[in-house]
């Protein structure tokens, strides 16, 4: 994605000459005691260290104390602070409303306790401004992160992230760190699809972004636990588990328009990044090898079972045909990413041709063995079949990649005119 424009044109009348490049949203609920200290510290840091126009948005959601009064009083004293008052509670709801209503190209979220060292803010937003990444998150679980917190929270945090990796297959190290940023154009596409309005909002947004092919930048942070945190851990864990179940159901049923998102905002694979080396070769080889191991085991089991009732050659034929059909279907979907009904029959027919070559190798091996001895040992049969299958597997991969599932080179896209920048480039500092 292209880098973001950084400076706004001056509006008529001279008021508010800079549209913010960064909008830092701080969702708050009953934070009367901590809010003023947070806003003054955050405003001072942004003023002194951030080389871009900014705004701080206090997203107040259904507080019952004096949070709104504190926010408005500080906003009247310090420039660049706005207060958004929402009638319903929910951190996710507050973030969605504030982000979708913002005119800044980079949207940031941080917790009111400012547990994360603010020195990480510029590294957080820089990849988004430059166009290198689409989202950025702080992580407390990177090797270079420095974290001070109790054992209970440490175990819960690491356990939660392990749960996410095992269920939603996310590769992110710390989905719940309250320190994130997103490009506004990406947020406009993803946020309407995020259902959660509470603490699971972060995780749902990140998983959706990952599945859409977006680039997520992780920033190691220094983080000091807030001992006065009032988060109900039990309720949060319960809501998170419910959110995971809901997302698994949505991903399994295809309810989320991931294909459409990948086409519109995702980063597609590189096209032949190295001359002579097709893109995705390593990943395809790894997936093919895993499927090949399972297919070989299934083949050997079928061969041994059939060998008790039929001769070696018929047992080999049946076992090879059954596993070949399953192998082609698995490689079509998993290794080469081809989905849907169209082309499946043709792929199976071509796969059977490839299977015929494997049959020739394995049957030839058995024929040679039987010509050398009238009653070969079963262990000898299996060892020679494993060797023949290894050679057949290599040949199968080359033919599946280069013939059965070969994709035509894409037509070069016609150049499109660059969009009009919303704001001209900012002077360097």
N, C-alpha and C positions, 0 to 999 in steps of 0.2 A: 504494500500500500504506500501511496506517496506521503511525504512528510506533511505535517499540518501547517497551515498558515498561522502566524504567530501574533500579528498585531492588527487591531481593528481600525477601520476608518473612523475619523472623528465625526460624530453626528452633528446635525445643525444645532446651533445654540451653544456649542462648546461644552455641554454637560456630559459627564462620564465619557471622556475622550477615548478610553480603552475598553474594548470588550474583553473580558477575561479569557485567557488561554486555558487556565486551570480553575475549576470550580471544586473546592474542597468541602464536601458535605459531611457534617457531623450530626448524626441522628441522636436525639436525646429524649429521654422519658424520665421525668422526676429527677433531674440532675441539678437542682438549684444550688447545691453546695459546691459542686465542682466546675460548673459551666464557665463562670467568669475567669477562673484561673486558666482553664483550657483555652479559651478564646484569646486571652491576652498573650499567652505563650505562643500559640499557633500564629497569631497575627504578627508578632515580633519576628518569628523565624521566617515567615514568608516574605516579609518586608526586607529583611536583611540578607537572605540567602537565595531567594528564588528569582531568577532573571526573566520572569514572565509576568504579565498582568494576571492577577488572581482575584478570586472571590471566595469568601467563606460563607457557606449556607448552613444555618442552624435549622435542621429538620426536626422540629419539635412535634412529638406525636402523643397527644392525649395526656399530657402531664397534669397531675393534680396538685402540684406545689407551685412555687413561684418561678419556675423555669422560664416561662415566657417573658415575665417582667425582667429577669436578669438578662436574657438574650437581647431584648429590645433596648435596654439601657446601655449595654456594651456596644451594640450596633450603632447607637446614636453617637457614641464617643469615638469609635474607630472606623475609618473609611473601609469600604470593601466587605462589610459584613451584612448579610441579609438574613431575615428570619422568616421561615416557612412554618406556619401553624397548621397542623393536621388534626382533625377531630378523632381519628381512630388510632389506636396503638399499633406497633409493629415496626421493627427496624427495617425489614424488607420492603414494607409498604412505603415507609418514609424515603428510603433510598430510591425506589422506583419513581416516585412522584418528583423528587428533587432532580434526579438525573434526566428524566424525560422532559422536564420543564426548563432545563438549563440551556443557555446559548453558548456555553464554552465547549471547545472541541475536545478537551480532556477532562474527564470526571473522576474525582478522587473520593474515597471514603475512608474515614478513620474514626476509631472509638473516642469518646469524650475523655477517657482516662489518659489518653496519650501515652500508653504503655510503650509504644514503639518509639525508638529514637528518631526524631524528625530529620536527622541527617540522611536518612534513607529516602526522603521524599523526592529529591531531585533524581536519584538513580531510578526511582519508581516510574516517574513520568517521562523521563528522557527517551526511552525506547518507543513510547507512543507518539511523542511529538516528531521524532525522526522518521516514523513510518516503519520502523523495524518490527514492532510488535503491536498486537491488538488489545491485549489486556496485560496488566502487571499486578503481581501480588507479593506481599511480604511473606517471608517464611521464617519461622522460628526453629525449624527442624533441619536447616542446612548445616553442614559441618562447620562453616565459618560464622554461624549465628551465635550470639552471646545472649543467654537467657537466664533470668533469675525468677524462679517460681517454685512452688511447693511440689512435693512428690505426687500428690493427688492429681493436680492439674496436669502435670507432665504425663502421667499414665493415661489419663482421659484423652489428652490431645493426641498422643501417639496411637492409642487404641482406636480412636475415631478415624484417623487417617489410614490405618491398616484396614479398617472396616470398609472405607471408601474404595481402597485399592482392590479389595477382594470382591466387592459387590458391583460397583459401577466402573471398575477397571480404569480409574483415573491414575495418571502418572504424577500428579501434583503432590508436593510434599506436605503442604499445610493449607488446607482449604478454608479454615476458619479464622485465620489471622485477620484482625480488624484493621487492615491496611492494604487497600486495593485501588487500582485505577483502570479505567476503560476509555477507549476512544468513543466519542459521542455517536459517530455514525454506526459503530458496532452495537452500542447500547440500544439504539433505536430499533435494531432488528431483533435483538435477543430478549430485551426486557418484557415485551408483550407476551412472550412464551413462558416466562418464569412465574410459576403459580404461588410459591411460598411468600408469605408476608412477614415471616419472623426470622429466626436465626438460621434456618436452612437456606435462606435466599442466596447466600454466598456460594454454597456448594452447588445448588441447582444451576446458577448462572455459569459457574466454571465448568461443570460437566457438559452443559449445553455448548459452551464455547469450544471445549476440546473435541466433542463429537462433530462440530461444524468445521473443523480444520483450521481454527484460528491459532495464532501463535501467542502463547502465554509466557511472559517473562517473570522469573522468580528472583526476588531480591532478598538476600540474607539480611536479617535485621537484628539489632540489639533490642531486647525486650525485657522489661521489668514488670512482674505481675502486680496488679492493683489489689492489695489485700482487702480493700473495701468493696470489691465487686459484688453486685447484688444479683448476678445471673443465677437463676434457678437451674442448677446442673441437671437435676432429675427430669424436670419438665423439658429442658432443652434436648437431652438425650432421647427422650420419648418422641419428641417432635421430629428429631433428625432421623430416627429409624423409620418413622412413618413416611418421611420425605423420600428416603432411599427406596422404600417399597413402591411408592407412587412413581418414582422415576424409572425403576426397573420395569414396571408395568407399561409405562409410556414408551420406553425404548423397545420393549419386546413386541408390543402391538403395532409399532410404527406410527403412533399418534403424533410424534414430533416430526416436523418437516425438515429432517436433517439433510436430505438431498438438496432441497431448495436452498437451505442456508449455506451448504458447502459450495453450491454454484454461485451464490450471490456475494458472500462475504468471506468464505474460506480461502485458504491458501492452497492452491492445487500443487501437485507434485512437479518437480523440476523436469523439464524435457531434455533428455540426453545431456546432463551437466558435464559429463566427460566423454569426449569423442570415442565411440566404439563400446561404451559401457552403458547399456540401457538402464534407465532410472528404475530403482526399486529392486534391482537384481538380488542384493543381499537379503532383504526382507523376504522376498519370494522364495529364495533358496531355503531360508530357515523354516518358513511355514511348510514348504513342500517336504522338507526332511522330516518334520514332526508327523505330518500325515503319512509319509512313506513308512516310518517306523510302525505306526499303528496298523497300516495296511499289511505290512509284512508279517506282523504278529497274527493278524486275523487270517492271512493266507496260510501260515504254518499250522494254525489250529485247525482250520478247515481241512487242510491236506492230511493231517494226522488222523482226524475223525473219519474222513472218507476212505483213507487207506485201509481201514479195518474191513471195509465192505467191497471195495473195488480195487482194480490194479492201479499202479502208480500213474500212468498216463491219463486215464479218465479223472482220477482224483486231482491231478495237477490242473487239468482243463477247467473243471468246475470251480475249484478254489480260486483260480486266477480270474475267471470271468466274474464271479460274485464280487471279489474285492476290487476288480478294475472299475466296475460301475460305481461302487461307493467312493473309490479313490478319485475318479473324474469329477463326481458331484462335489466332493469336499474341496478339491483343488480349484474348481470353478468359482466357488463362493469365497473360500478363505484365502487361498494363495493368490489368485488373480483378480479377486474383487468383482466377479461378474455375477449379477443377481437378476432375478426375474425369469419368466418362462421362455421368452424368445431366444432361440439359439441353443436351448438346452439339449434338444434332440440331436441337432447336428454335432454338438460337442461330444455327446455320448457315442455317436457313430465314429467320429474321429478318434475318440478315446479307445474304442474297441480295435481300431486299426493299430494304434500304438500298443494296445494290449497284445495284439497278434505278434508283434515283434518280441515282446516279453515272453509270450508262449513259445515262440521259436527258440529263444535262448534256453528257457528252462526245460522244454521238452527235448531239445538237442542234448542238453547236459545229461538228462535221464537216459536217453538213448545210448550215448557214449558209455555211461556207467554200466548199463545192462549188457552192452556188447563186450565189456571187459570181464564181467562176472555174472553168473547166472542168478545168484541170490545176494545182492548187495545189502549190507547192514543198513537199518533205518537211520542210524546216526550219520552214516556216510551220505545217504540220500539228502538228509536235511542240510548238512554242511555244504554240499555242492549246490543245492538249491538256494541257500542263503547267498553264496557267492554269485550265482547267476542272477538272482534278484537284485543284488547290488548294482551289477552292470546294467540290468534292465531299468532300474530306477533312474540312473544317470541319463540314459537314453530317453526315458519317459519325460524327465524334466525338460530336456532340451526341445523335445517335440511339442510338449504342451505349451511351452513358452513361445517357441518360434513358429508354431503352426496352428494348434487347436485354439489357443486363446490369444493369438497375436492381434494387437490393436493397430489399426492404421495410423500413420503419423498425422497429427492434426494439421488442418489447413492453417497457414499463418493468418492471424487475425488482422483485419484492416486497421490501420492506426486510427485511434479515436482522439479527437481534440481534447486537450487537457481542460478540466473544468475550471470555470472562473474561480479564482481564489476568493474565499470569503473575506480575507484580510491580507494585506501585503506583508512581505517578510519583515521580521523584526531586526533591528540593528543588533550586531553582536556586542557582547560586553567584554 
